[in-house]
Amino acid sequence: MAEVPATPTTTARRHRGITVGPTTGRYLSAFKTPRGLIGLSLLGTLVLAALLAPVIFPGGYDDQGSDALTGPSAAHPFGRDEFGRDILVRSIYGLRINFSLIFLAVPLSMVLGLVLGLAAALSARLGAGVQRIFDIIIGFPGVLLGICLVTVFGPGRLALFLTILISGIPVAGRLARAAWLSQQNREYVLAARVLGISRWHILARHIVPNAMDAIVLNASIWMVTGVYIEAGMSIVGLGMQPPTPSLGVLLNNGLRFVDQSPTYVIGPALLLLLLTIAFSLIADALNRAVNS
């Protein structure tokens, strides 16, 4: 009998001598495309700059100089703020705040959404109740939800973290629920039930893998949303509080001095734009890879 040709969906792939599963192989293939390479390179550069900020700028983000609100120069490409602090240095340190929020809140949000979305597999009534909770959360736009959380916890990192976390749960949860509803009556799932395989095993073996592509794509998109939630809340004074820098805090402060020093706003806005482009390119590359 002739052998069935191996396909990416049924066999492992090899990347640079390392054997990986078919799902991981699809994700890795996204970063071989121009969009994926550019997005990953741009994001890697920003992450590296944020991580090495204490080494590159040992004086810290609060180092003050004698000149205030000066324009860009070779030593200070974004100029200085109202206290004579280097805006580029504060922007790079601000990236650390943004990355610490989105790289923790977004994955945790996707995991919680996945778990809650699959609650319908355990109990139809429990699944319906969880969906009503999702509907309530979706009814609150990100900034409005943030305002509610700020009234409880006060402005700062915790309120920002919870806003990004809670806002992303319903989207991931609905994707997981859709995967369960679309797969629960498939023949292989019904056969597994007849054979007495536990529902937990069916979820782990069949349902979760079918939901992962959508969850991963949503996570890459939600990174952009998380960046804008931080910026939006901080601009209106509900996010990080001065003197701690974040891109939103810098934009909030810079708007008051935009006539005197336009680069006070342009510098942080440029980093915000680059961050958005990086995540958008990665999301697009992943989307093409999993749907090709």
N, C-alpha and C positions, 0 to 999 in steps of 0.2 A: 504493500500500500504506500502510495506517495505521501511524503510528509507534508503537513500543512505549513505554509510559509509563515515565518515568525512575523509578528506585527508589533508596533509600539504599544498597543493596548493589551497585549497578552504576554509580552516578555520584557525582561529588563533591558536597559540600554547601558552602553558604556560611554562615559564622559571622561576623557583624558586618563584612561586606564582604570577608572573606578566604576564598578557596576552599581547602577541606581535603578530604582523602580520606574515603571512606565509613567506614573504621574509626575514624579520628581524630574524625570527626563524631559517631559513636556515643558515644565517650568524653566529648566535650565536652558532649553533650546530657545526660549524667548530672549535670552541675553546674548544670543549669537546674531541677532538681527540688528540693523543700524539703530532702530529706536531703542531697543533694549540696551545696547552698548552705550549709547549716548546718555540715556537716563541713569543707568547704573554708574557710569563714570562721573556724571555730574553729582549724583547723590553721594557717591563715595568721597568725592572731593570735599563736599560740604561737611559730611560726617567727620572726615579726617581733620579738617580745620577746626571743628568744634571740639574734638577730643584733644587736639594738641594745643588748644588755646592757652592753657597755663604755661606751656613750654615756649610757644611763640611769643606770647605777651606776658612775661613774668610779673609785670607791674600790676596786673589785674585790671578789671573793667572799671574800677573807681579811681584810677590814677588821674589826678587833676593837674592841669597846666595853667599858665598865666593868661593865655589867650582864650577868649570865649567867642563862640559863634563865628569862627573863622572858616573860610571856604576851603575847598580841597587843595591839597599840596602833595608833594612827593612823599613826605613823612606821614601825612594824614589824608589818605585818598577821599574819605567822606567828610573831612573837616572835623571841627571840634564842637561840642555842645555848649549849653549855657554855663556850664561849670568848667569848661576847658578840657573835658574828657574826650578821648579819641572815639569818634562815632563808629569807625570800622571795628575797633577792638570790642566795643560794647555790642555791636551787631553779631560778631563771631561768638561772643559769650552768650548772646541771646539765643543763638542756634542751639546751644547746649540745653537751654530750658525747653525749647520747642521739641527737640529730639527726645528728651527725657519724658515728655508728656505723651507724644504720639506713639513712640516705640514701646511704651508700656500699656497705655490705655487702649489702643486700637487692637492689638492681638488679644488682650484679655476680653475686650468687648466681643470679638468674633467668637471666642471660645464659649463665653456665657450665652451668646445668641444661639450658637449651635446646640448647646445642651438644652436650653429652654425650648428651642424650636422643635426638638425631637421629643418633647414631653407628650405630644399627641400619640406617639408610638406606645406609650405606657398606659395612657388613659385618655379617651376622647374628651371627657369632661375637663380633665386637667389641661389638655391641649387647647380647648376652647377658652378656658380661663386665662391661660398665658397669652393667647391672641388678643384678648380684651386689654390686657396690660400693655401689649405692644401698641395697640390702637391709641391708648392714652398717651404713651410716650411720644408717638409720632405726631400727636396733636400739639405738642410743644416744639416749636422751632428751636434750633440749638442755642441761640442767644437767649431766648425767652426761658428755656430750661435752665440756662446758666444763671439768669437773674434769680430764679426761684432757689437755686442751690446756694447762691451768694447770700441770700437772706438768712439761710440756715447756718452755713459754715463760714461766712465772711469771704471777702475777696482774697484770691491767692491761688496757690498751686492746687490745693485739694479741690476747690470748686471747679477749676479748669479740668482737672483729671476726671472728676465724676461726670462733668458735662460731656466730655468726649466719650467716656466709657458708656454712659447710659444712652446717649443719642445713637450709638452704633448698634446696640443690642437688637432692636426690632428688625433692622434690615437683615442682619445675619440670621436671626430667628425665623423670619419668613422664608428665607432661602432654604434653610434646613427643613422647615415644615413642608415646603413645596417638593423637596427631594423625597421626603417620606410618602407624601400623598401620591406622587408619580410612580413610586417603586413598590408600594405595599401590595399591589395586586398583580405584580409581574409573576410569571411562571416560576422563576427561580426562587423568589421569596416564598411563594405558596408551597413549593416543593420542600424548602427548608423547614417550614412550619410542620408539614406532614411528617417529616423525618424527626421531629421533636427537637430541632435546634432551638436554643433559647433566643428570646427576642433581643437580648443584649448582644448576642453573637451576630444576629442578622443585622442589627444596627451598625455594629463595628465593621462587619465584613462587606456589607453591600450598600447600606444607606449613606453612611458618612463619606465613603469614597466618591459616591455620586454627587455629594453636596460640596466637596472640597474645591472644585474648580471655581464655582460661583463664590464661595467664601473667600478664597484667595484673591480673586479679582476685586471683590467688594472691599477687602482689607486695603489693597493698594489704592483704591479710589478714596477710601475713608481717611487715609493718611492726609490727603489734600484737605478734606473737610476738617480734620482735626487742626491743621495749621490755621485755617481760616477762623475756626471757633476761638482759638487762642488769640489771634489778632483782633477779631471783632470784640471780644470781651475786654481785652486789655486796652483797646482804643477808647472804649467808653468808661474805663477806670474800674472794671469789675474783675479783671484778671490779675496778672502779676503786678505787684506794687513797687514803685521806685524805692530805693535805687537799684533793686534787682532788675537786670535788663532782660527783655524778651523782644522779639520783633514787634509785637503789638505795643509794648510799653514805649519803645523808641518812636514808633509812628505817632503815638498819642502825644509824646513830648514834642516831637518835631513839627507837628501841625501848628503849634503855637508860635513857632519861629520860622515858618516856611518862607516868609518874605525876606528875612535876614539871611537865612542859610538854607537854600533849597535842598542841598545834599543831605541835610539832617533827615529829610523824609525819603529822598531818592535812594540813599544807601540801603537802609533797612528794607525798603520796598523792593529793591533789586534782588536782595537775598530771598525775600519772600516769593518773588516771581520765579527765581531759579529753583527754589525748593518745589514749587508747584509744577513747574515744567518737568523736573526730574521724576516726580511721582506719576505725573500724567503719562510720560513716555513709557515708564515701566508698566503701568496699568494697560496701556494700549498694546505693548509687546506681549504681555501675558494673555491678553484677550485674543490676539491673533494666534498665539501658540496653542491655546486650549481649544480653539474653534477651527483650527486648520485640519 
